[in-house]
């Protein structure tokens, strides 16, 4: 079996891979200088891709899958698979195994950091303290923090990440509503589960809404004016999943008109070449600069232990494949997760 690492793996990482796989396994990776360790080029990987049985990595150059005629397994070291050409992979009968759950706790913690930041006006009050300002009069509406205890939070997408968010919310004494494709699957920490067709009813009841659902054809820009209009004006929205789940213009209008109290996100819109004009990878309306918005840029997974866990679980999928079994974390190529 030949395994192609799609990144500039260190000697320690290569040794770790080889130690877990059968002795006759050939493990190869790009070599030399690089700009980003976790990616490579078509030119560098081409000679290895043509006869690789399995690939593992964080990024795959365009055109590489098309020449990988022997490929049977792709170990994608991410939870989300929406950047992959799932149709091509299905046509080629390639099994895709992701590392869903590897970053779940880190992303859930980031989500709850956002919940607290928008509720407590963290950035506003931090800047006021830096400037030596007194927020007067006391208890003025514009200075008062929101509470979490006893409030209702909706978690839209109760998978690995959403499940941890629900558990965090219970720790703050919140009432937790879950929304997922299969509402008959219970989840620890969720007081009541609803289907996606009941989303607007749930939004109308919620003081906080956290989006943690995968980006699929069904969820792409599913959150728009109709959903924002049923939310409480005092509510907060947090997006920890994918930027393109939300329609940007209705969100901007809700935040600037007082229709929505605040927004926080680690993810932003991608207006891709050939699908949008002009292209761009940040908010066109500069939503991230609004005073009632707290943001980061794809940093939720940048936490202790996450990188190692991605690699560990990717290796586990390779081991299972080498034994002739379907990897535990194989995804449904039709659903995309």
C-alpha positions as a LaTeX table, in Angstrom:
\begin{tabular}{lrrr}
\hline
Residue & $x$ (\AA) & $y$ (\AA) & $z$ (\AA) \\
\hline
Unk1 & 0.00 & 0.00 & 0.00 \\
Unk2 & 1.20 & 3.51 & $-0.84$ \\
Unk3 & 0.14 & 6.45 & 1.35 \\
Unk4 & 0.65 & 10.02 & 0.20 \\
Unk5 & 0.90 & 12.76 & 2.83 \\
Unk6 & $-0.41$ & 15.98 & 1.29 \\
Unk7 & 1.65 & 18.23 & 3.57 \\
Unk8 & 5.30 & 18.70 & 4.48 \\
Unk9 & 5.25 & 16.11 & 7.23 \\
Unk10 & 8.01 & 16.20 & 9.83 \\
Unk11 & 10.23 & 13.20 & 10.44 \\
Unk12 & 8.35 & 12.61 & 13.69 \\
Unk13 & 5.01 & 12.61 & 11.88 \\
Unk14 & 6.26 & 10.24 & 9.17 \\
Unk15 & 7.71 & 7.89 & 11.79 \\
Unk16 & 4.41 & 7.93 & 13.63 \\
Unk17 & 2.53 & 7.00 & 10.46 \\
Unk18 & 4.94 & 4.21 & 9.52 \\
Unk19 & 4.90 & 2.75 & 13.03 \\
Unk20 & 1.14 & 2.26 & 12.89 \\
Unk21 & 0.90 & 0.78 & 9.39 \\
Unk22 & 2.03 & $-2.59$ & 7.98 \\
Unk23 & 5.80 & $-2.81$ & 7.44 \\
Unk24 & 5.49 & $-2.98$ & 3.65 \\
Unk25 & 3.54 & 0.31 & 3.47 \\
Unk26 & 5.22 & 3.08 & 1.47 \\
Unk27 & 4.66 & 6.49 & 3.05 \\
Unk28 & 5.68 & 9.53 & 0.99 \\
Unk29 & 5.42 & 13.30 & 1.44 \\
Unk30 & 6.62 & 16.49 & $-0.30$ \\
Unk31 & 10.13 & 17.60 & 0.62 \\
Unk32 & 12.20 & 20.77 & 0.68 \\
Unk33 & 11.33 & 24.38 & 1.40 \\
Unk34 & 7.72 & 25.46 & 1.71 \\
Unk35 & 5.57 & 28.53 & 2.18 \\
Unk36 & 2.92 & 26.75 & 4.26 \\
Unk37 & 3.68 & 23.40 & 5.87 \\
Unk38 & 0.12 & 22.13 & 5.61 \\
Unk39 & $-0.24$ & 22.43 & 1.84 \\
Unk40 & 1.65 & 21.49 & $-1.30$ \\
Unk41 & 1.39 & 21.90 & $-5.08$ \\
Unk42 & 0.12 & 19.74 & $-7.90$ \\
Unk43 & 3.62 & 19.71 & $-9.42$ \\
Unk44 & 5.17 & 18.42 & $-6.21$ \\
Unk45 & 2.58 & 15.73 & $-5.53$ \\
Unk46 & 1.82 & 14.58 & $-9.08$ \\
Unk47 & 4.43 & 11.82 & $-9.31$ \\
Unk48 & 3.20 & 10.25 & $-6.07$ \\
Unk49 & $-0.54$ & 10.71 & $-6.64$ \\
Unk50 & $-0.73$ & 8.57 & $-9.80$ \\
Unk51 & $-0.22$ & 5.34 & $-7.88$ \\
Unk52 & $-1.23$ & 6.25 & $-4.32$ \\
Unk53 & $-3.75$ & 3.95 & $-2.63$ \\
Unk54 & $-4.52$ & 6.47 & 0.09 \\
Unk55 & $-4.01$ & 10.17 & 0.74 \\
Unk56 & $-4.03$ & 12.02 & 4.04 \\
Unk57 & $-3.86$ & 15.75 & 4.71 \\
Unk58 & $-5.40$ & 19.17 & 5.22 \\
Unk59 & $-5.35$ & 20.53 & 1.64 \\
Unk60 & $-5.44$ & 18.97 & $-1.81$ \\
Unk61 & $-4.32$ & 20.78 & $-4.98$ \\
Unk62 & $-6.78$ & 21.14 & $-7.84$ \\
Unk63 & $-6.45$ & 18.39 & $-10.41$ \\
Unk64 & $-4.78$ & 15.88 & $-8.11$ \\
Unk65 & $-7.84$ & 13.68 & $-7.63$ \\
Unk66 & $-8.32$ & 13.46 & $-11.38$ \\
Unk67 & $-4.96$ & 11.72 & $-11.87$ \\
Unk68 & $-5.13$ & 9.51 & $-8.77$ \\
Unk69 & $-6.44$ & 6.44 & $-10.59$ \\
Unk70 & $-5.58$ & 3.98 & $-7.82$ \\
Unk71 & $-6.94$ & 6.06 & $-4.96$ \\
Unk72 & $-9.29$ & 4.21 & $-2.61$ \\
Unk73 & $-9.16$ & 6.32 & 0.57 \\
Unk74 & $-8.88$ & 10.03 & 1.34 \\
Unk75 & $-8.25$ & 10.87 & 4.99 \\
Unk76 & $-9.41$ & 14.48 & 5.24 \\
Unk77 & $-8.02$ & 16.03 & 8.41 \\
Unk78 & $-10.99$ & 18.32 & 8.93 \\
Unk79 & $-14.55$ & 17.91 & 10.15 \\
Unk80 & $-16.14$ & 19.82 & 7.24 \\
Unk81 & $-15.97$ & 18.23 & 3.79 \\
Unk82 & $-17.73$ & 20.92 & 1.74 \\
Unk83 & $-14.46$ & 21.94 & 0.03 \\
Unk84 & $-14.04$ & 18.51 & $-1.53$ \\
Unk85 & $-15.34$ & 17.41 & $-4.93$ \\
Unk86 & $-17.68$ & 14.84 & $-3.42$ \\
Unk87 & $-19.29$ & 14.02 & $-6.76$ \\
Unk88 & $-15.94$ & 13.08 & $-8.30$ \\
Unk89 & $-14.95$ & 11.08 & $-5.24$ \\
Unk90 & $-18.22$ & 9.16 & $-5.42$ \\
Unk91 & $-17.73$ & 8.47 & $-9.14$ \\
Unk92 & $-14.23$ & 7.18 & $-8.40$ \\
Unk93 & $-15.58$ & 5.08 & $-5.51$ \\
Unk94 & $-13.17$ & 6.69 & $-3.09$ \\
Unk95 & $-13.94$ & 6.38 & 0.59 \\
Unk96 & $-13.59$ & 9.68 & 2.45 \\
Unk97 & $-12.88$ & 9.64 & 6.19 \\
Unk98 & $-12.86$ & 12.94 & 8.06 \\
Unk99 & $-11.84$ & 13.77 & 11.62 \\
Unk100 & $-15.19$ & 14.96 & 12.90 \\
Unk101 & $-15.05$ & 15.60 & 16.60 \\
Unk102 & $-11.30$ & 16.23 & 16.73 \\
Unk103 & $-11.87$ & 19.96 & 17.15 \\
Unk104 & $-15.32$ & 19.74 & 18.77 \\
Unk105 & $-14.41$ & 20.86 & 22.27 \\
Unk106 & $-12.15$ & 23.66 & 21.04 \\
Unk107 & $-14.81$ & 25.01 & 18.67 \\
Unk108 & $-17.54$ & 24.68 & 21.31 \\
Unk109 & $-15.38$ & 26.65 & 23.75 \\
Unk110 & $-14.88$ & 29.33 & 21.09 \\
Unk111 & $-18.64$ & 29.44 & 20.52 \\
Unk112 & $-19.25$ & 29.99 & 24.20 \\
Unk113 & $-16.52$ & 32.60 & 24.36 \\
Unk114 & $-18.54$ & 34.43 & 21.70 \\
Unk115 & $-21.81$ & 33.97 & 23.62 \\
Unk116 & $-20.26$ & 35.54 & 26.70 \\
Unk117 & $-18.46$ & 38.26 & 24.72 \\
Unk118 & $-21.60$ & 39.55 & 23.01 \\
Unk119 & $-23.76$ & 39.16 & 26.11 \\
Unk120 & $-21.34$ & 41.00 & 28.38 \\
Unk121 & $-20.25$ & 43.61 & 25.78 \\
Unk122 & $-16.69$ & 42.50 & 26.44 \\
Unk123 & $-14.92$ & 44.47 & 23.71 \\
Unk124 & $-16.88$ & 47.66 & 24.31 \\
Unk125 & $-16.19$ & 47.62 & 28.05 \\
Unk126 & $-12.55$ & 46.66 & 27.51 \\
Unk127 & $-12.03$ & 49.68 & 25.27 \\
Unk128 & $-13.87$ & 51.90 & 27.73 \\
Unk129 & $-11.53$ & 50.74 & 30.50 \\
Unk130 & $-8.47$ & 51.36 & 28.32 \\
Unk131 & $-9.67$ & 54.90 & 27.69 \\
Unk132 & $-10.43$ & 55.50 & 31.37 \\
Unk133 & $-14.12$ & 56.17 & 30.64 \\
Unk134 & $-16.90$ & 55.93 & 33.20 \\
Unk135 & $-20.05$ & 54.26 & 31.85 \\
Unk136 & $-22.69$ & 56.57 & 33.31 \\
Unk137 & $-25.55$ & 56.51 & 34.20 \\
Unk138 & $-25.51$ & 53.15 & 35.93 \\
Unk139 & $-27.90$ & 50.56 & 34.46 \\
Unk140 & $-28.38$ & 52.55 & 31.25 \\
Unk141 & $-29.73$ & 50.27 & 28.52 \\
Unk142 & $-26.71$ & 50.78 & 26.27 \\
Unk143 & $-24.27$ & 49.65 & 28.98 \\
Unk144 & $-26.18$ & 46.79 & 30.56 \\
Unk145 & $-25.00$ & 43.22 & 29.96 \\
Unk146 & $-27.32$ & 40.39 & 29.02 \\
Unk147 & $-27.71$ & 37.34 & 31.24 \\
Unk148 & $-27.31$ & 33.67 & 30.36 \\
Unk149 & $-28.84$ & 32.06 & 33.43 \\
Unk150 & $-32.46$ & 31.11 & 32.83 \\
Unk151 & $-32.33$ & 32.21 & 29.19 \\
Unk152 & $-33.01$ & 30.04 & 26.13 \\
Unk153 & $-30.31$ & 29.08 & 23.65 \\
Unk154 & $-30.93$ & 27.34 & 20.33 \\
Unk155 & $-28.19$ & 25.12 & 18.93 \\
Unk156 & $-28.76$ & 24.64 & 15.20 \\
Unk157 & $-26.83$ & 21.53 & 14.19 \\
Unk158 & $-26.41$ & 19.19 & 17.14 \\
Unk159 & $-23.44$ & 17.10 & 16.07 \\
Unk160 & $-20.11$ & 16.76 & 17.85 \\
Unk161 & $-19.64$ & 20.52 & 18.19 \\
Unk162 & $-23.29$ & 21.37 & 18.84 \\
Unk163 & $-23.49$ & 18.67 & 21.49 \\
Unk164 & $-20.59$ & 20.22 & 23.43 \\
Unk165 & $-22.15$ & 23.67 & 23.10 \\
Unk166 & $-25.34$ & 22.29 & 24.64 \\
Unk167 & $-23.39$ & 20.89 & 27.59 \\
Unk168 & $-21.64$ & 24.24 & 28.11 \\
Unk169 & $-25.00$ & 26.00 & 28.08 \\
Unk170 & $-26.41$ & 23.72 & 30.77 \\
Unk171 & $-23.44$ & 24.67 & 32.93 \\
Unk172 & $-24.66$ & 28.27 & 32.79 \\
Unk173 & $-28.21$ & 27.27 & 33.74 \\
Unk174 & $-29.67$ & 27.82 & 30.28 \\
Unk175 & $-32.67$ & 26.17 & 28.63 \\
Unk176 & $-31.34$ & 24.41 & 25.54 \\
Unk177 & $-33.27$ & 23.82 & 22.32 \\
Unk178 & $-31.69$ & 21.71 & 19.61 \\
Unk179 & $-32.40$ & 21.77 & 15.88 \\
Unk180 & $-31.15$ & 18.98 & 13.64 \\
Unk181 & $-32.04$ & 17.05 & 10.50 \\
Unk182 & $-33.07$ & 13.99 & 12.51 \\
Unk183 & $-34.93$ & 15.27 & 15.54 \\
Unk184 & $-35.54$ & 11.75 & 16.85 \\
Unk185 & $-31.87$ & 11.44 & 17.84 \\
Unk186 & $-31.55$ & 12.78 & 21.40 \\
Unk187 & $-28.47$ & 14.60 & 22.64 \\
Unk188 & $-27.14$ & 15.10 & 26.14 \\
Unk189 & $-27.77$ & 18.61 & 27.42 \\
Unk190 & $-30.61$ & 19.36 & 24.99 \\
Unk191 & $-33.97$ & 19.93 & 26.70 \\
Unk192 & $-36.03$ & 19.67 & 23.51 \\
Unk193 & $-35.08$ & 18.64 & 19.97 \\
Unk194 & $-36.71$ & 19.99 & 16.83 \\
Unk195 & $-36.46$ & 19.33 & 13.10 \\
Unk196 & $-35.17$ & 21.85 & 10.57 \\
Unk197 & $-38.75$ & 22.48 & 9.43 \\
Unk198 & $-39.45$ & 23.86 & 12.93 \\
Unk199 & $-36.48$ & 26.25 & 12.93 \\
Unk200 & $-38.44$ & 29.50 & 12.86 \\
Unk201 & $-40.60$ & 28.46 & 15.81 \\
Unk202 & $-37.42$ & 27.76 & 17.78 \\
Unk203 & $-35.82$ & 31.07 & 16.77 \\
Unk204 & $-38.82$ & 33.01 & 18.06 \\
Unk205 & $-38.32$ & 31.48 & 21.53 \\
Unk206 & $-34.57$ & 31.94 & 21.78 \\
Unk207 & $-32.37$ & 34.56 & 23.41 \\
Unk208 & $-29.22$ & 33.12 & 21.84 \\
Unk209 & $-28.82$ & 31.17 & 18.61 \\
Unk210 & $-25.64$ & 29.27 & 17.70 \\
Unk211 & $-25.15$ & 27.85 & 14.20 \\
Unk212 & $-23.02$ & 24.70 & 14.16 \\
Unk213 & $-24.44$ & 22.87 & 11.17 \\
Unk214 & $-22.42$ & 21.58 & 8.19 \\
Unk215 & $-22.42$ & 23.55 & 4.95 \\
Unk216 & $-24.35$ & 21.44 & 2.43 \\
Unk217 & $-26.59$ & 22.27 & $-0.56$ \\
Unk218 & $-29.52$ & 22.25 & 1.90 \\
Unk219 & $-27.95$ & 24.64 & 4.40 \\
Unk220 & $-26.12$ & 27.02 & 2.01 \\
Unk221 & $-27.48$ & 30.51 & 2.87 \\
Unk222 & $-30.47$ & 28.94 & 4.61 \\
Unk223 & $-30.45$ & 31.66 & 7.29 \\
Unk224 & $-31.90$ & 34.86 & 5.81 \\
Unk225 & $-34.42$ & 37.64 & 6.33 \\
Unk226 & $-37.31$ & 35.35 & 7.24 \\
Unk227 & $-35.26$ & 33.71 & 10.00 \\
Unk228 & $-33.87$ & 37.01 & 11.32 \\
Unk229 & $-37.32$ & 38.59 & 11.34 \\
Unk230 & $-38.74$ & 36.00 & 13.75 \\
Unk231 & $-35.86$ & 36.39 & 16.23 \\
Unk232 & $-36.25$ & 38.58 & 19.29 \\
Unk233 & $-34.71$ & 42.07 & 18.83 \\
Unk234 & $-32.86$ & 41.37 & 22.09 \\
Unk235 & $-31.38$ & 38.12 & 20.78 \\
Unk236 & $-27.79$ & 37.31 & 19.80 \\
Unk237 & $-26.63$ & 35.18 & 16.87 \\
Unk238 & $-23.34$ & 33.22 & 16.82 \\
Unk239 & $-21.92$ & 31.42 & 13.77 \\
Unk240 & $-19.20$ & 28.88 & 14.49 \\
Unk241 & $-19.74$ & 26.70 & 11.39 \\
Unk242 & $-19.48$ & 28.26 & 7.90 \\
Unk243 & $-19.92$ & 31.87 & 6.83 \\
Unk244 & $-22.08$ & 31.02 & 3.84 \\
Unk245 & $-24.85$ & 29.59 & 6.02 \\
Unk246 & $-26.10$ & 33.16 & 6.51 \\
Unk247 & $-27.21$ & 35.69 & 3.91 \\
Unk248 & $-25.01$ & 38.72 & 4.42 \\
Unk249 & $-27.32$ & 41.58 & 3.44 \\
Unk250 & $-30.25$ & 40.66 & 5.74 \\
Unk251 & $-27.79$ & 40.14 & 8.60 \\
Unk252 & $-26.20$ & 43.55 & 8.03 \\
Unk253 & $-29.61$ & 45.20 & 7.93 \\
Unk254 & $-30.73$ & 43.46 & 11.12 \\
Unk255 & $-27.58$ & 44.50 & 12.99 \\
Unk256 & $-27.67$ & 48.13 & 11.86 \\
Unk257 & $-31.41$ & 48.66 & 12.34 \\
Unk258 & $-31.66$ & 47.32 & 15.90 \\
Unk259 & $-33.52$ & 44.25 & 14.70 \\
Unk260 & $-30.77$ & 42.02 & 16.16 \\
Unk261 & $-28.81$ & 42.88 & 19.29 \\
Unk262 & $-25.48$ & 41.34 & 18.34 \\
Unk263 & $-23.55$ & 38.87 & 16.23 \\
Unk264 & $-20.33$ & 36.89 & 16.62 \\
Unk265 & $-18.48$ & 34.67 & 14.17 \\
Unk266 & $-15.25$ & 32.81 & 13.54 \\
Unk267 & $-16.22$ & 32.24 & 9.90 \\
Unk268 & $-16.97$ & 34.60 & 7.03 \\
Unk269 & $-18.39$ & 34.60 & 3.54 \\
Unk270 & $-16.43$ & 33.26 & 0.60 \\
Unk271 & $-17.41$ & 34.79 & $-2.73$ \\
Unk272 & $-15.56$ & 32.39 & $-5.01$ \\
Unk273 & $-14.36$ & 32.94 & $-8.54$ \\
Unk274 & $-16.85$ & 31.57 & $-11.05$ \\
Unk275 & $-19.66$ & 31.56 & $-8.48$ \\
Unk276 & $-19.64$ & 35.23 & $-7.50$ \\
Unk277 & $-18.45$ & 38.54 & $-8.88$ \\
Unk278 & $-16.39$ & 40.18 & $-7.58$ \\
Unk279 & $-14.55$ & 37.55 & $-5.56$ \\
Unk280 & $-13.80$ & 38.06 & $-1.88$ \\
Unk281 & $-13.19$ & 36.23 & 1.36 \\
Unk282 & $-14.46$ & 38.71 & 3.93 \\
Unk283 & $-17.83$ & 40.46 & 4.39 \\
Unk284 & $-18.70$ & 42.68 & 1.45 \\
Unk285 & $-20.66$ & 44.96 & 3.78 \\
Unk286 & $-17.92$ & 44.92 & 6.46 \\
Unk287 & $-20.18$ & 43.26 & 9.00 \\
Unk288 & $-17.10$ & 42.43 & 11.09 \\
Unk289 & $-16.49$ & 46.14 & 11.74 \\
Unk290 & $-19.91$ & 46.87 & 13.26 \\
Unk291 & $-19.90$ & 47.86 & 16.96 \\
Unk292 & $-22.25$ & 45.02 & 17.96 \\
Unk293 & $-20.12$ & 42.31 & 16.32 \\
Unk294 & $-17.30$ & 40.21 & 17.80 \\
Unk295 & $-15.12$ & 38.24 & 15.43 \\
Unk296 & $-12.13$ & 36.03 & 14.78 \\
Unk297 & $-10.86$ & 34.48 & 11.56 \\
Unk298 & $-10.92$ & 30.66 & 11.50 \\
Unk299 & $-9.22$ & 30.46 & 14.87 \\
Unk300 & $-11.63$ & 28.22 & 16.76 \\
Unk301 & $-9.62$ & 25.09 & 15.96 \\
Unk302 & $-6.28$ & 26.73 & 16.74 \\
Unk303 & $-6.06$ & 25.30 & 20.24 \\
Unk304 & $-4.01$ & 22.89 & 22.29 \\
Unk305 & $-4.30$ & 19.18 & 21.37 \\
Unk306 & $-6.34$ & 19.70 & 18.18 \\
Unk307 & $-3.55$ & 19.23 & 15.62 \\
Unk308 & $-2.36$ & 16.04 & 17.29 \\
Unk309 & $-5.91$ & 14.65 & 17.47 \\
Unk310 & $-6.52$ & 15.29 & 13.76 \\
Unk311 & $-3.38$ & 13.34 & 12.90 \\
Unk312 & $-4.16$ & 10.57 & 15.37 \\
Unk313 & $-7.65$ & 10.02 & 14.00 \\
Unk314 & $-6.45$ & 10.24 & 10.40 \\
Unk315 & $-3.91$ & 7.52 & 11.12 \\
Unk316 & $-6.64$ & 5.42 & 12.71 \\
Unk317 & $-8.61$ & 5.58 & 9.44 \\
Unk318 & $-5.52$ & 4.47 & 7.51 \\
Unk319 & $-5.01$ & 1.56 & 9.89 \\
Unk320 & $-8.61$ & 0.45 & 9.52 \\
Unk321 & $-8.31$ & 0.70 & 5.73 \\
Unk322 & $-5.10$ & $-1.35$ & 5.74 \\
Unk323 & $-6.98$ & $-4.10$ & 7.56 \\
Unk324 & $-9.69$ & $-4.16$ & 4.91 \\
Unk325 & $-12.41$ & $-2.52$ & 7.01 \\
Unk326 & $-14.42$ & 0.65 & 6.37 \\
Unk327 & $-12.99$ & 3.47 & 8.50 \\
Unk328 & $-15.08$ & 4.38 & 11.52 \\
Unk329 & $-15.15$ & 8.03 & 10.45 \\
Unk330 & $-16.09$ & 7.43 & 6.80 \\
Unk331 & $-18.60$ & 10.06 & 5.64 \\
Unk332 & $-21.77$ & 9.71 & 3.57 \\
Unk333 & $-20.76$ & 11.20 & 0.22 \\
Unk334 & $-24.39$ & 12.03 & $-0.60$ \\
Unk335 & $-24.94$ & 13.98 & 2.62 \\
Unk336 & $-21.45$ & 15.47 & 2.69 \\
Unk337 & $-20.76$ & 14.54 & 6.32 \\
\hline
\end{tabular}
